[in-house]
């Protein structure tokens, strides 16, 4: 398990006044609109919910994502890429 974590980007979150969010350890942005942004991070899928959300900056080189808007919630779910698809979970 430790070897798996060595290749992961460090994951940090800085939220300023619920209006500016900076996240490191972001590998990709899966989807986004004014209400939700779904990003794939080194520690799983992260969903940012709110209103008037916009991606201010996204750098795949350093894995940093900057979001502006009215941020109401940040939630995580397990990284689905590591778990596999529906059938791989059934036939374990």
N, C-alpha and C positions, 0 to 999 in steps of 0.2 A: 504494500500500500504506500509506503514512503517513497519508493521509486516512482510511482505514478504521480505523486504530488511534486516531485522535483522539476518536472517539465511545465508545471502550471505557472501562469503569470500571477504575481501578487494581486490580491483583490481588496480594494479599499473603496469606501464611499465617503464623500464629503457633501453634506446637505447644508445649504446656507439659506436661512429664512424661508424654507419651504418653497423657494423660487429658483434656486440654482443648484443643480446636482452634478457632481463630477464623480465618475466611476472609473477605476482602473481594473485591469484584468479582464477586459471585454474582448472576446474573440470575434463576435459578429452581432449584427442587429437583425433579428428574425423578422420583425414587423413593427410598424409604427403608424400612429395617427394622432390626432389632437387629444385623445383620451387615454391611450395606452402605448407604451413602448416596451417591446419584448427583446431583451438582449441575452445572448449566450455568453456567460462568464466562465472563468476558470473553476468556479464553485457551483455551477448549475445555471438554470434558466432564471433570469431576473425579470420581473414585470414591474414597471413604474406606471402608476395610474394617477390621473389628475385631469386638469383642463388646460387648454391652450398650450399643450406640450409641443416642443419643437427641439430637434437635435441641433445644437449649436456647433458641435465639433465631434467628429469621430475619426480617430487615427488607428488604423489596424497595425501600424508599425510599432506603436508603444502600448496599444490596447486601452486607449483612453476614450471615454465617451462623456460629453458635456451636454446637459439637458437644461432648458429653461422652460418656465411655465409654473402653474399652480400645482404643486406636487402634493397628492393626498395619501398615497400608499406606495410602499415598496415591498414586493413579496418574491419569494424564491420557490422553485420546484426543482426536483431532481433533474439532473442533466440527462435528457432522453437519449442523447447520442451514446452515452456509456451503457445505458440499460438495454439498448436494442429495441426492436420493434415489438409489436403486439405478439406475434407468433414466437419470438425468442423468449419472451417472458412466460408463455404458456408451456412450452416444451423444455423447461429447465430440468 
